[in-house]
Amino acid sequence: MSSETLQEKIKKLPLDKQLELDKIVDELLAAVEKREPAKSGFGALKGTIVMSDDFDEPVEDFKDYM
């Protein structure tokens, strides 16, 4: 789709629909600007996983089995 074709289609819309389309385009642009690029590679998940301090401690529910 060429931009000229899109512009011609927009011109054919009634004014109220053009204004509605303008709001939609603004929302889409804001969403694109707000999006951060995806991290990838070594260390990309650093800080996203947290282990509790008592991770290695025995679990109360399994006392009967130990």
LINPE-V670141 format. One record per residue. N is the residue number from 0. RES is the residue in one letter. OMEGA is omega in degrees with one decimal (999 if undefined). Layout:
# LINPE-V670141
N,RES,OMEGA
N,RES,OMEGA
This chain:
# LINPE-V670141
0,M,178.4
1,S,179.8
2,S,178.4
3,E,178.9
4,T,179.9
5,L,179.0
6,Q,178.4
7,E,179.3
8,K,-179.9
9,I,179.4
10,K,-179.6
11,K,-179.1
12,L,173.0
13,P,-174.7
14,L,-179.0
15,D,178.0
16,K,175.8
17,Q,177.9
18,L,177.3
19,E,178.5
20,L,178.2
21,D,177.9
22,K,179.7
23,I,179.5
24,V,177.4
25,D,178.3
26,E,178.9
27,L,179.0
28,L,178.6
29,A,179.3
30,A,179.6
31,V,-179.6
32,E,-177.2
33,K,-176.0
34,R,176.9
35,E,176.9
36,P,-178.8
37,A,176.1
38,K,175.4
39,S,177.3
40,G,-176.6
41,F,177.6
42,G,-177.3
43,A,-178.3
44,L,-178.5
45,K,178.1
46,G,-178.5
47,T,-179.5
48,I,-179.0
49,V,177.4
50,M,179.4
51,S,-178.7
52,D,-178.1
53,D,-177.4
54,F,-176.7
55,D,-179.9
56,E,177.9
57,P,179.7
58,V,-177.9
59,E,-175.8
60,D,-177.2
61,F,-179.5
62,K,-178.3
63,D,-176.6
64,Y,-177.1
65,M,999
